[in-house]
Amino acid sequence: MNTTLTSAPVATAVQAGDWAEDLQELVERRAIANALGGEEQVARHHALGKLTARERIAHLLDAGSFGELGALAGAVKYGADRKRASFTPSNAVVGIGKIDARRTVVAADDFTIRGGSSEGSVSEKWIYADRYAWEYKLPLVRMIDSAGGSVKLLDKLGHTKIPGYAMLPMTQLLGVVPVVGIALGACAGLGAVRVGASHLAIMIRGKSQIFAGGPPVVKQALGIDIDKEALGGYDQMHRYSGVVGLAVDTEEDALKATRKFLSYLPGNVWERPPVVACDDPVDRCDPWLNKAIPADKRKVFNPRKILKSIFDEGSIFEMSPDFGGSTITCFARLNGHAVGVLTNNPMIMGGALTRSAALKMARFVDLCDTFHLPIVNLADQPGVMTGADAEREGAISAALQAMHAIEQSGVPWLAIVLRRCVGLAGAMLSPLHGPSGTSLPNRYAWPSARWGSIPVEGGVAAAYKKDIAAAEDPVAHRLDLEAHYHAISSPMRTAERFGVLDIIEPASTRPLLCAWVEDAYQATGRRLGPVGRTMR
């Protein structure tokens, strides 16, 4: 593939003078860099239904705000007259622009030059982008469209090196500024790492893939023939892996989602999360919520409909909807204030805390705590997932990891038990102590709430096994025992002991939360700065 451009049009005329020749050379080289891999390669790229690196940047950033860094970096061949014979730009476009008027660092791979391969890269450019974001504490967006490394680089280097980039602050960045990684093609090796080492990793369904090693590597190592979509596509692989937090249908959707994600977060951990104007009344009550939970405990409900009813209209931004689907994690707003939201999804695994749901919860809590977003937990938690498969995959270990993340979080929490709250997972409503040891148990309940160390039905079956079997009517005796313990487990009895702050009418949930979030933002404003650890 020939990506060398030697006859790009001159962008602007340069007046004669002492430096006229040098200035003209600058104009011509910038024109070549702006042309990317040339008309033919750009046309091939468009034919695949993909935007170029520069088009992606233009879609992402506020119009006219991009200032490029390193446009002149690339490979140059000089002729006998010591002047440029050809110039191939680096296949990375980096710089600083604005998203909603906030300065943001961007780095976009250019697939039109050697397929985005490291053979055509100047790695110092995207390393510099990461370091700029670290040094100036600006959000960072990486747009990855890279074929990955190449063994041919060894010829260029003349030696091998221990893997890694000493000047790349990848882990440190996650503790101080928002980072988004977008997979826009097949991302292997370091490309996969650059996508995944982010607070939000995004894929394009059917057009992007993420893997440690591509199909040729898998064939050589394992003798398995597999195509790139089966190996690293979203629907066949990463829907279940947890590597990415969001999958969308188009590149434009990915860039739009990036802007929305960043709108909930501060520019860095020393700033407060942004508060936006809101015309959704804080005292809005939705009578439908009073019947949102079915009286029949065997029936499920739609938790996403409850979220839409409580939070600011149109403010829900869900992450990892398919991974760990029994738990929902999302950003939302209360009177314009960004918050993190956890809730259970009884439509999947009964809402139980599976291994994947626990890992997802821990990561989300870390994200909210890092950027000082208060957390709302709307619980219908039946407990840690049971069964042979759950035990084999280590559901308890993952649940403990989520518990530790909650205990280490220092942001304000408010928990409302909607229905069930059972066992170890039920104890994870909010921090019991928190980093300071003085965390307040801001816990409320709907009248439909029930809690305990174990579910009543299972507890009765275990504790009264012999009595039930010996009864004249075992079923009636079991039901009578269950009714007895259900009466004891009424939330009213807990409220009598101040075990919860209040039992509220479900319709009044939004006004309660909108009042609390103002106090929560006052509290988070007093603890700005890095937390004691970066993302796990």
Disulfide bonds with the S-S distance in Angstrom:
none
